[in-house]
Amino acid sequence: MNSDWVKGSMGIRENIAEVRRRVGEYAREAGRDPGEIALIAVSKTRTPQEINEAIAAGVTDIGENKVQEILDKRDALQPVNLHMIGHLQRNKVKYIIDKVKLIHSVDSLRLAEEIDVCAARRGLTMDILVQINAAQEESKFGVAVHEADALVREILDACEHVRVCGFMSVAPFAENPRDARVWFGQVKGVFDAFRRVSHERLDVRHLSMGMSHDFGAAILEGANMIRVGTAIFGERHYA
């Protein structure tokens, strides 16, 4: 799995085409249909102009890490599905509850309860993913693999305006991206187990794993959502 191409040296449209080509390669290796793998373009620090260029190139889903960036950019964007993929503080849920299609980063019952309260006020049901930190890295959020079952069941019991739609995970960085498969595989095991559980607010269909460096490994382990930023937009430049 050669990651040299992840430098984003081409234009945004060309980078997207290259990402999709790579998705096809990994899907074929896994015996899967590339069409079942959703591409979320991660637009952290990117301008509305750059994001709109990605949308014009066929991107239908945009992921943001920060609430303020969603609020600052959304009115300048062409029609697109917005995803909250970064750590979400409870006091900021109210600002994005009716602005995003999916919240990927629910890692506690308290956060789910706040989402539930805000969704109820808006008269909607919010789709969420439970974030799993399979490697238990201190620098990352998410529950341990063995804690995911209890958290999902607590959310289903307590939150009438929340629908659990699957799981999200971030693997530890590895020089060889295929080393991430062990972590992605553990999360896929949780995903598969809950696919067999029946509940009116459980619709386990999304497995959000893999970023620019390791989305190939994630696809090989069953991810059907990948979150790709650098490989589309190039290296980030922070002020």
Beta strands, then each sheet from edge to edge (+ up, - down):
strand 1: 38-42
strand 2: 61-64
strand 3: 81-84
strand 4: 102-106
strand 5: 126-132
strand 6: 162-169
strand 7: 202-209
strand 8: 225-228
sheet 1: 7+ 6+ 5+ 4+ 3+ 2+ 1+ 8+
end
